[in-house]
Amino acid sequence: MKKALIAMSGGVDSSLAAKLMKDAGYDCVGCTMKLYDNDDIGLDNGHTCCSLDDVEDARRVAGDLGMEHYVFNFKDGFHECVIKRFVDAYEAGRTPNPCIDCNRFMKFEKLFQRAEALGCECIVTGHYVRIEFEDGEYKLKKALDDTKDQSYVLYSLTQQQLAHVQFPLGALKKSEVRKLAQDSQFVNAEKPDSQDICFVPDGDYGAFLERETGKVYETGNFVDTEGNVLGTHRGIVRYTIGQRKGLGVSADKRLYVTALNLEENTVTLGENQDLFGTSFVAGDFNWISGKTPTQEFPCNVKIRYRQVEQPAKVYPLSDGRVKVVFEKPQRAITAGQAAVLYEGDTVLGGGTIEVVL
């Protein structure tokens, strides 16, 4: 009997993934990653994805399914590979996506190490995405439910990892998942999905960064696209490209953050039309096939999680980075965010936007 390590967050998706693997005849072991303590990130004992309630929900479902359950302490790794990268990105004027780093370094690196130690042939998660083996290689494909597809945050997977990962929910709708969980009488069948970044559940990135670093970020000037001072910002790390709310600047038209200048400590405000661009360069690139293209090619590209991918042409560069040129201008292309390439429903690869052209 094959043995599988199930990553169980305490939510309904990973719980049903565990049951589906059990039903498929696998010897399943459940695990929950302990990524931080609430005190570590300045929170009271409220509900977060690492709360005691979540661990207990995962443990209870594992028990109901007759599975062993472990809690792995990954706090040090999470701080180094996710929180520190999050802080570094904001301090460099970029807007990071820590969920991508968590999948890359925690779920599909550290969990693989634990799976090997436990004698498990594969890792299983509750992500909505599919894997298919075609033409001698593993393909990462979008979920059948477009409203839940999570392929954007999994572009860093390699052929070796895809050979030892399973995503049982990729062909299901969320409504079907909840119904199956209800039928199984899971304690978390009606549990709501988490929405925010787990270690900043209140959404106040600036306050989190100040707690984490012990710094008070210097105020500076809001300026318009011609350099005229419009007001005072509260620290450049508190702003991202495309932001409109929370600026505190009075104007006779809607203003948006269009640029961040670290050297001058200024935040440029402009109109919505100023946010549109057509090209960028992305680095730290991963090709799912393991093969780097040598010629330019057309495909569809997504530059944020909820965006519909858009037609573009991709130019592989000699240094391993890629240049992307969209057919039509796109709003708020943002350094630090992921750019993910698609051919139909297949993920070709992805990387981090470094330079907006």
Summary of the structure (lengths in Angstrom):
residues: 357
radius of gyration: 21.5
end to end distance: 53.1
largest distance: 69.3
contacts: 1132
relative contact order: 0.13
helix: 28%
strand: 30%
